Amino acid sequence: MYRLTYDTEYDAHSRMFHASAVNIMGTRLDIVLIGQPEDTAAEICRQCVDTTAGLERLISRYIPESETSAVNLAEPLSLIPVSDRYRRILTLSAEMSRRTLGAFDITLGQGSEFEFTDSGELIIPSQGIKIDLGGIGKGIAVDEMTRIIRSGDIESAFISFGGSSIAGIGAHPRGDSWRVSIADPFSGHTLRCIDLRDASLSTSGNSTALRGHIIDPATGHAVTGRRLSAVVTPSATEAEALSTAWLIADSRTRAAIFNNFDIKEEYVFN
């Protein structure tokens, strides 16, 4: 479960409101909203966190009651009822796999194409299937939160999910964008500063605390070494899928993938 806490400071001049949630998708979520009364901003932030907590309960392979767990435990050729929301997520993930030429794959090489019955049930392939949405879940959540924020007619906001999936909506009240620095996870030194305005940034890579968690779908082997990627696109979901793909694909494949997306900036740090 998550615990929602609010920043105790509220800047009345800029009407800057900050909320944070911890223990959500295994990390911390921070939301900054500009230009709203405190009670309005608090309600919008709560909607964002509730939506994200619901997404976690739906897709996490670590929650036994999730739809991902049901799919992963299903017998080959069985039919599994799935919600409309989950079916859309699987369809979107399959699209990301196609557009990244297989470098991003939530099935780790089993094939991210899904078949459904006319009534919407997922058809489990003959070899079974194992799904891991950890490489795209935060991006989906950030895009969902962005839609909630925009529906409240908020023109300036910032979302940071685990420090690796970030969205800048409009501009900081004291600038023309939201500036984000990318730090070397080993040395802490700043590698690059990114200015976000109506765009999303995703970073992927190894760190001193987390290594071997990114798997090449083609080989089944973990990406090793001091590698870090960063991608900026209008969509947080696309940015997260691409930052994973950028760690796996070689330069020629990245060039081919580039044409399939609206990529604003992209970096690979070794």
C-alpha positions as CSV (number, residue, x, y, z in Angstrom):
1,M,0.0,0.0,0.0
2,Y,1.0,3.6,-0.4
3,R,1.2,6.5,2.1
4,L,0.4,9.9,0.8
5,T,2.1,12.9,2.4
6,Y,1.9,16.5,1.6
7,D,4.7,19.1,1.7
8,T,4.1,21.5,4.6
9,E,5.0,24.6,2.5
10,Y,2.6,26.2,0.1
11,D,3.9,29.2,-1.8
12,A,1.0,31.6,-1.9
13,H,2.6,33.8,-4.5
14,S,3.2,31.1,-7.2
15,R,0.6,28.8,-5.6
16,M,3.1,25.9,-5.8
17,F,1.8,22.7,-4.2
18,H,4.0,19.6,-3.6
19,A,2.7,16.1,-2.8
20,S,4.6,12.8,-2.5
21,A,3.8,9.2,-2.1
22,V,6.1,6.5,-0.9
23,N,6.1,2.7,-1.4
24,I,4.3,2.9,-4.7
25,M,5.6,0.6,-7.4
26,G,8.5,0.1,-5.1
27,T,9.6,3.7,-5.2
28,R,8.7,7.4,-4.5
29,L,6.3,9.6,-6.5
30,D,6.5,13.4,-6.4
31,I,4.0,15.8,-7.9
32,V,4.3,19.5,-8.1
33,L,1.3,21.6,-9.2
34,I,1.4,25.3,-9.9
35,G,-1.4,27.9,-9.9
36,Q,-4.2,26.1,-7.9
37,P,-5.8,26.6,-4.5
38,E,-4.3,24.3,-2.0
39,D,-7.5,22.1,-1.6
40,T,-7.9,21.8,-5.4
41,A,-4.3,20.8,-5.8
42,A,-4.5,18.3,-3.0
43,E,-7.5,16.6,-4.6
44,I,-5.9,16.3,-8.0
45,C,-2.8,14.8,-6.4
46,R,-4.9,12.3,-4.6
47,Q,-6.6,11.3,-7.8
48,C,-3.2,10.8,-9.4
49,V,-1.9,8.6,-6.6
50,D,-5.1,6.6,-6.4
51,T,-5.0,6.0,-10.1
52,T,-1.3,4.9,-9.9
53,A,-2.0,2.6,-6.9
54,G,-4.8,1.0,-8.9
55,L,-2.4,0.5,-11.8
56,E,0.1,-1.2,-9.5
57,R,-2.5,-3.6,-8.2
58,L,-3.4,-4.4,-11.8
59,I,0.1,-5.0,-13.4
60,S,2.5,-5.9,-10.6
61,R,3.9,-9.4,-10.9
62,Y,4.7,-9.2,-7.2
63,I,1.0,-8.9,-6.2
64,P,-0.6,-12.4,-6.2
65,E,-4.1,-10.9,-7.0
66,S,-2.9,-8.8,-10.0
67,E,-4.0,-9.6,-13.5
68,T,-0.3,-10.1,-14.5
69,S,0.0,-12.8,-11.8
70,A,-3.1,-14.5,-13.2
71,V,-1.7,-14.5,-16.7
72,N,1.7,-15.8,-15.6
73,L,0.2,-18.7,-13.7
74,A,-2.2,-19.7,-16.5
75,E,-2.0,-23.0,-18.3
76,P,-1.1,-23.0,-22.0
77,L,-4.0,-22.5,-24.3
78,S,-6.3,-21.4,-21.5
79,L,-8.5,-18.3,-21.7
80,I,-8.0,-15.7,-19.0
81,P,-10.5,-12.9,-18.4
82,V,-8.8,-9.5,-18.3
83,S,-10.1,-6.0,-17.8
84,D,-10.4,-3.4,-20.5
85,R,-7.6,-1.4,-18.9
86,Y,-5.3,-4.4,-18.8
87,R,-6.1,-5.4,-22.4
88,R,-5.2,-1.8,-23.5
89,I,-1.9,-2.1,-21.6
90,L,-1.0,-5.3,-23.3
91,T,-1.9,-3.9,-26.7
92,L,0.2,-0.8,-26.1
93,S,3.1,-2.9,-24.9
94,A,2.9,-5.0,-28.1
95,E,3.0,-1.8,-30.1
96,M,6.1,-0.6,-28.3
97,S,7.8,-4.0,-29.0
98,R,7.0,-3.7,-32.7
99,R,8.2,-0.1,-33.0
100,T,11.4,-0.8,-31.1
101,L,12.1,-3.8,-33.4
102,G,11.8,-6.2,-30.4
103,A,14.4,-4.4,-28.2
104,F,11.6,-3.7,-25.7
105,D,9.6,-6.8,-24.8
106,I,7.5,-7.4,-21.7
107,T,7.7,-11.2,-22.4
108,L,11.5,-11.3,-22.6
109,G,11.6,-12.8,-26.0
110,Q,8.5,-15.0,-26.0
111,G,6.8,-12.6,-28.3
112,S,4.8,-9.5,-27.4
113,E,1.8,-10.3,-29.6
114,F,-1.4,-11.0,-27.8
115,E,-4.6,-12.7,-29.0
116,F,-8.0,-12.1,-27.5
117,T,-11.4,-13.8,-27.9
118,D,-14.4,-11.8,-29.2
119,S,-15.5,-11.5,-25.5
120,G,-12.1,-10.0,-24.6
121,E,-10.4,-13.0,-22.9
122,L,-6.6,-13.4,-23.3
123,I,-5.6,-16.5,-25.2
124,I,-2.6,-18.0,-23.5
125,P,-0.1,-19.3,-26.2
126,S,0.8,-23.0,-26.4
127,Q,4.1,-22.4,-24.7
128,G,2.6,-20.3,-21.9
129,I,3.7,-16.8,-21.2
130,K,5.4,-14.7,-18.5
131,I,4.8,-11.0,-18.5
132,D,6.8,-8.3,-16.7
133,L,5.5,-4.8,-17.1
134,G,8.2,-3.3,-14.8
135,G,9.9,-1.7,-17.8
136,I,6.9,0.4,-18.8
137,G,4.6,0.7,-15.8
138,K,5.9,4.0,-14.4
139,G,5.7,5.5,-17.9
140,I,2.1,4.5,-18.2
141,A,1.4,5.9,-14.8
142,V,3.0,9.2,-15.6
143,D,0.9,9.5,-18.8
144,E,-2.3,8.7,-16.8
145,M,-1.4,11.3,-14.2
146,T,-0.6,13.9,-16.9
147,R,-4.1,13.4,-18.3
148,I,-5.6,13.9,-14.9
149,I,-3.6,17.1,-14.3
150,R,-4.5,18.5,-17.7
151,S,-8.1,17.7,-17.2
152,G,-8.0,20.1,-14.2
153,D,-6.9,22.9,-16.6
154,I,-3.4,23.0,-14.9
155,E,-0.8,24.5,-17.2
156,S,2.3,24.0,-15.1
157,A,3.2,20.8,-13.3
158,F,6.0,18.4,-12.7
159,I,6.0,14.6,-12.0
160,S,8.9,12.6,-10.9
161,F,8.4,8.8,-10.5
162,G,11.4,7.2,-8.9
163,G,13.6,9.9,-10.4
164,S,13.6,7.8,-13.6
165,S,10.3,8.6,-15.3
166,I,9.7,12.4,-15.3
167,A,7.2,14.7,-17.0
168,G,7.3,18.5,-17.3
169,I,4.0,20.1,-18.0
170,G,4.3,23.7,-19.1
171,A,7.1,25.6,-17.4
172,H,8.5,26.2,-13.9
173,P,7.1,29.5,-12.6
174,R,10.6,31.0,-12.5
175,G,11.7,29.8,-16.0
176,D,10.6,28.7,-19.4
177,S,10.9,24.9,-18.7
178,W,11.5,22.3,-16.0
179,R,15.2,21.6,-15.8
180,V,16.3,18.1,-14.8
181,S,19.8,16.9,-14.3
182,I,20.9,13.3,-15.2
183,A,23.5,12.0,-12.7
184,D,26.0,9.3,-13.1
185,P,24.6,6.5,-10.8
186,F,28.2,5.5,-9.9
187,S,29.9,8.8,-9.3
188,G,27.0,11.1,-8.7
189,H,28.4,13.6,-11.2
190,T,26.0,15.4,-13.5
191,L,26.1,14.0,-17.0
192,R,23.6,16.2,-18.7
193,C,20.9,18.8,-18.0
194,I,17.5,18.4,-19.8
195,D,14.9,21.1,-20.2
196,L,11.4,19.7,-20.2
197,R,8.4,21.5,-21.5
198,D,5.4,19.4,-22.3
199,A,7.7,16.4,-22.6
200,S,8.8,13.3,-20.7
201,L,12.2,12.0,-19.8
202,S,13.0,8.4,-18.9
203,T,16.4,7.0,-17.8
204,S,17.4,3.4,-17.6
205,G,20.6,1.7,-16.6
206,N,22.6,-0.1,-13.9
207,S,23.7,1.5,-10.6
208,T,25.6,0.6,-7.5
209,A,22.4,-0.6,-5.9
210,L,20.7,-2.2,-8.9
211,R,22.4,-4.3,-11.6
212,G,21.3,-7.0,-14.0
213,H,17.6,-6.1,-14.0
214,I,17.5,-5.2,-17.7
215,I,17.4,-8.2,-20.0
216,D,18.1,-8.4,-23.7
217,P,15.0,-10.2,-25.1
218,A,17.1,-11.7,-28.0
219,T,19.7,-13.4,-25.8
220,G,18.1,-13.6,-22.3
221,H,21.2,-12.1,-20.9
222,A,21.4,-9.1,-18.5
223,V,22.8,-5.8,-19.6
224,T,25.9,-5.3,-17.6
225,G,28.5,-2.5,-17.1
226,R,28.2,1.2,-16.3
227,R,25.6,2.0,-19.0
228,L,22.9,4.6,-18.7
229,S,20.4,5.8,-21.3
230,A,18.1,8.8,-21.4
231,V,15.3,9.5,-23.9
232,V,12.9,12.5,-24.1
233,T,9.6,12.2,-26.0
234,P,6.1,13.7,-25.6
235,S,4.9,10.4,-24.1
236,A,6.3,9.0,-20.8
237,T,5.3,5.5,-21.9
238,E,7.2,5.7,-25.1
239,A,10.2,7.3,-23.3
240,E,10.4,4.5,-20.8
241,A,10.2,1.8,-23.5
242,L,12.8,3.6,-25.5
243,S,15.3,4.1,-22.6
244,T,15.2,0.3,-22.1
245,A,15.6,-0.3,-25.8
246,W,18.5,2.2,-26.1
247,L,20.5,0.1,-23.6
248,I,20.0,-3.1,-25.6
249,A,20.0,-2.0,-29.3
250,D,23.3,-1.2,-31.2
251,S,23.7,2.1,-32.9
252,R,22.4,0.9,-36.3
253,T,19.2,-0.5,-34.7
254,R,18.7,2.6,-32.6
255,A,18.9,4.7,-35.9
256,A,16.1,2.5,-37.4
257,I,14.0,2.7,-34.2
258,F,14.5,6.5,-34.1
259,N,12.3,7.0,-37.2
260,N,9.3,5.2,-35.4
261,F,9.0,7.7,-32.6
262,D,9.0,11.5,-32.0
263,I,12.2,11.5,-30.1
264,K,13.3,15.0,-28.9
265,E,16.6,14.0,-27.2
266,E,18.4,10.7,-26.7
267,Y,21.7,9.7,-25.0
268,V,23.7,6.6,-24.1
269,F,26.4,7.0,-21.4
270,N,29.0,4.3,-21.0
